[in-house]
Amino acid sequence: MRWRRARGPVGGGDAVRAVARVDRRTKDLAGRIDRGEIAVIDHADIDRVAAEALVAAGVVAVVNASPSITGRYPNGGPAIIVDAGIPLLDAAGAEVMDLVTDGDEIEIRDGGVWIDERKIAAGELLDRAEIERRTEAAKAEIGSELRRFAHNTLEYIDREAEMMFAPLALPPLRAEFRGRHALVVVRGHDYRSDLDALRSYIREYRPVLIAVDGGADALLERGFTPDLIVGDFDSCTDAAMACGAELVHHVHPDGRGPGRERLVGSGLPFETFVASGMSEDVAMLLAYEAGAELIVAVGTHATMVEFLDKGRKGMASTFLTRLRLGPVLVDAKGVSRLYAGRVRRRDLFLLIGSAVAAMLAMVVASDSLQVFLDGFRLMVERAWSQVAGWF
């Protein structure tokens, strides 16, 4: 066990002492932290996906150098952490990232971070009531953030619309798209439940599985192997990169291509795809241009809050991508509900029909069964005769 309860109040409970893991990128930390350790992060407005990753990793406490809710918009991450029973020390100050070294044993008590009985940082331990109060205040101020979001979106559309609809040069691909469905997986909101709900659909239709960066780990985690991994490879593990999928590096039209050094250093073969927008949009465009007849999106971003969670100031590229793809693109939730309902009714009728047919076949073909049924009928007739005789 890497942690233990220590004496002292932590928001009405005991203090927490454990090994600390420090990282300014929460998603990187969630991938390497061990169960029973304390996460030390610098994450303003903790988003849902980051919070779920920390909870799934089994952290016993979170120390955030920045405000977990700044008030810009109602982010849902802090509530997920606290609802899981994990203490969240908020706004501990930027210096905590330097004062705590990865692997130090730290203690959280009395609203502070302690090392060897020395208080090195102080913050506020958030509880559910305070999170709800801050969230409601953020909802009241959402109008100004919405105006900024819309302005940035329209500004990008005005500047990039023509480029978004220009023909794209596809890289050479082994995967065959024409006449098939494509499933684009982003490690975003509800990706686990969506993938679980789509198991029957994936087994029957065998779509081309396209992972966007960390979506490769999401697929492997649920028992599927991606056919392609698209993105800048900043959030997928080495094991995912080496799973046998085709690697497609997303490069922006201006030449920016984050992640190239990692790909080259891995020694794995990869292709380059030049396109504008976010990597999840680029993955959809690749499937569309390659001839997929239907594109199913898992975990992708669709609302303003989801884009703000991702740190985006607008959603122009996603808006334009959806305009380009039109009815070819559908959300995973719609597919799972429609497909699951259809499959359950069909399978039920088939099961009942098969059972009835099997019983009829047994009755017709089995002499021993006929003898048993005749004997049972005679026994019932005799019993009825005796009852009738009594009266």
HELIX and SHEET records of a PDB file:
HELIX    1   1 THR A   26  ARG A   32  1                                   7    
HELIX    2   2 ARG A   48  ALA A   57  1                                  10    
HELIX    3   3 GLY A   77  ASP A   83  1                                   7    
HELIX    4   4 VAL A   96  LEU A   99  1                                   4    
HELIX    5   5 ARG A  128  ALA A  140  1                                  13    
HELIX    6   6 ILE A  142  MET A  164  1                                  23    
HELIX    7   7 TYR A  191  ALA A  197  1                                   7    
HELIX    8   8 ARG A  199  TYR A  205  1                                   7    
HELIX    9   9 GLY A  215  GLU A  221  1                                   7    
HELIX   10  10 ASP A  238  MET A  241  1                                   4    
HELIX   11  11 ARG A  260  SER A  266  1                                   7    
HELIX   12  12 SER A  279  GLU A  289  1                                  11    
HELIX   13  13 MET A  304  ASP A  309  1                                   6    
HELIX   14  14 ALA A  316  LEU A  325  1                                  10    
HELIX   15  15 GLY A  326  VAL A  328  5                                   3    
HELIX   16  16 ALA A  332  ALA A  365  1                                  34    
HELIX   17  17 ASP A  367  TRP A  390  1                                  24    
SHEET    1   A 6 TRP A   3  VAL A  10  0                                        
SHEET    2   A 6 GLY A  13  VAL A  22 -1                                        
SHEET    3   A 6 ILE A  38  ILE A  41  1                                        
SHEET    4   A 6 ALA A  61  ASN A  64  1                                        
SHEET    5   A 6 LEU A  88  ASP A  90  1                                        
SHEET    6   A 6 GLU A 124  LEU A 125 -1                                        
SHEET    1   B 5 TRP A   3  VAL A  10  0                                        
SHEET    2   B 5 GLY A  13  VAL A  22 -1                                        
SHEET    3   B 5 GLU A 105  ARG A 109 -1                                        
SHEET    4   B 5 GLY A 112  ILE A 115 -1                                        
SHEET    5   B 5 ARG A 118  ALA A 122 -1                                        
SHEET    1   C 7 GLU A 271  VAL A 274  0                                        
SHEET    2   C 7 GLU A 246  VAL A 251  1                                        
SHEET    3   C 7 LEU A 228  GLY A 231  1                                        
SHEET    4   C 7 VAL A 208  VAL A 212  1                                        
SHEET    5   C 7 HIS A 181  VAL A 186  1                                        
SHEET    6   C 7 LEU A 294  VAL A 298  1                                        
SHEET    7   C 7 LEU A 329  ASP A 331  1                                        
END                                                                             
